[in-house]
Amino acid sequence: MRNIEHVIVHHTASPPDWTLERISEAHQERGFAEHSGTHCGYHYVIESDATLRLGRSIDVVGAHCKGFNAKSIGVCVVGSFEGDDEPTEEQWATLVTLCADLLRQFPDAGVVGHKEMKPTLCPGFDPSILRSDVFAKLEC
């Protein structure tokens, strides 16, 4: 098992109709290698209807945050949240549950937004709010 230090949260910055398959196509166009039957660089994708999809196996290094991939798990929420749009309540609930589950599995890891690791607007929303909701879920 890989040593995981971070769960890094992203958004697709795309229309809400993108799916794991569309992300895989986009990543293939960018030259990402195929792993676990997909070119998707993320380990998990939360689609617009809040369906949780497995991208790369968590045993495989991701391709989502250069310099941090070896010790992280990449989680991506479909949508563009840099303006007034936000993840749906259902997407948020899935994201919080997934992050809490991953922290239970990797208790030394932390949840961060992509923008806390690299200069970007991704994931668009405030990662500190996500962390607060995740920690509240862990306390239940």
C-alpha positions in Angstrom: 0.0 0.0 0.0 1.2 3.5 -0.8 2.1 6.0 1.9 -0.7 8.6 1.6 -0.2 12.1 3.1 -3.0 14.0 1.2 -6.4 13.6 -0.2 -6.3 16.3 -2.9 -9.7 17.6 -4.0 -10.3 19.0 -7.5 -13.1 20.0 -9.8 -13.3 19.4 -13.5 -13.9 23.1 -14.4 -16.2 21.6 -17.1 -19.9 21.4 -17.9 -21.8 19.3 -15.5 -22.5 16.6 -18.1 -18.9 15.3 -17.9 -18.4 11.7 -16.8 -15.5 9.5 -15.8 -15.3 8.4 -19.4 -15.1 12.1 -20.7 -12.4 12.9 -18.2 -10.5 9.8 -19.3 -10.8 11.0 -22.9 -9.5 14.4 -22.0 -6.6 13.0 -20.0 -5.8 10.6 -22.8 -5.6 13.6 -25.2 -3.1 15.2 -22.7 -1.0 12.0 -22.8 -1.9 10.4 -19.5 -1.1 6.7 -19.4 -3.8 4.1 -18.9 -4.1 2.5 -15.5 -7.0 0.5 -14.1 -8.7 0.6 -17.5 -8.8 4.4 -17.6 -6.6 7.3 -18.6 -8.2 9.4 -15.8 -5.6 10.8 -13.5 -7.9 10.9 -10.5 -8.6 8.0 -8.2 -12.3 9.0 -7.6 -14.7 11.1 -9.6 -18.0 12.4 -8.2 -20.3 12.9 -11.2 -23.1 15.5 -11.3 -25.7 13.1 -10.1 -23.4 12.4 -7.1 -22.5 8.9 -8.4 -19.1 8.0 -7.1 -16.8 6.4 -9.8 -13.5 4.8 -9.3 -10.8 6.1 -11.7 -7.4 4.8 -10.9 -6.9 2.2 -8.2 -5.6 3.8 -5.1 -2.7 1.4 -5.3 -1.6 3.3 -8.5 0.0 6.7 -8.4 -2.4 9.3 -9.7 -1.8 12.1 -12.2 -3.6 15.1 -10.7 -1.1 17.3 -8.8 2.4 17.3 -10.1 5.0 16.8 -7.3 2.4 15.3 -4.9 1.0 12.4 -6.8 3.1 9.7 -5.2 1.7 10.3 -1.7 -1.8 11.4 -2.5 -5.2 10.3 -3.6 -7.0 12.5 -6.2 -10.7 13.2 -5.8 -12.5 15.2 -8.5 -16.0 16.7 -8.4 -17.6 17.2 -11.8 -18.5 20.8 -12.4 -17.0 24.3 -12.4 -17.1 26.0 -9.0 -15.0 29.1 -9.6 -17.9 31.4 -10.0 -21.3 31.3 -8.2 -21.9 27.6 -8.9 -21.3 25.1 -6.1 -21.4 21.3 -5.9 -24.9 20.0 -5.4 -26.0 19.0 -2.0 -25.8 15.4 -3.1 -22.3 15.8 -4.6 -21.1 17.5 -1.4 -22.5 14.7 0.8 -20.7 12.1 -1.4 -17.5 14.1 -1.2 -17.7 14.5 2.6 -18.4 10.8 3.1 -15.6 9.7 0.7 -13.1 12.0 2.3 -14.1 10.8 5.8 -13.8 7.2 4.7 -10.3 7.9 3.2 -9.1 9.5 6.4 -10.3 6.5 8.3 -8.2 4.3 5.9 -5.3 6.7 6.0 -5.4 8.4 9.4 -2.1 10.3 8.9 -3.5 12.0 5.7 -5.1 15.4 5.4 -7.8 16.8 3.1 -6.6 19.7 0.9 -7.8 21.6 -2.1 -5.7 21.5 -5.2 -5.2 25.3 -4.8 -3.5 24.7 -1.4 -0.8 22.7 -3.2 -0.4 24.6 -6.4 -1.3 28.1 -7.8 -4.7 27.4 -9.2 -8.4 28.2 -8.4 -9.2 24.5 -8.2 -11.5 23.2 -6.7 -13.2 26.5 -6.7 -14.8 26.2 -3.3 -13.2 26.8 0.1 -11.3 23.6 1.2 -11.6 24.7 4.9 -15.4 24.3 4.7 -14.9 20.8 3.3 -12.4 19.9 6.1 -14.9 21.2 8.7 -17.7 19.0 7.3 -15.3 16.0 7.0 -14.1 16.3 10.6 -17.7 16.7 11.8 -18.6 13.4 10.0 -15.6 11.7 11.6 -16.8 12.7 15.0 -20.2 11.0 14.5 
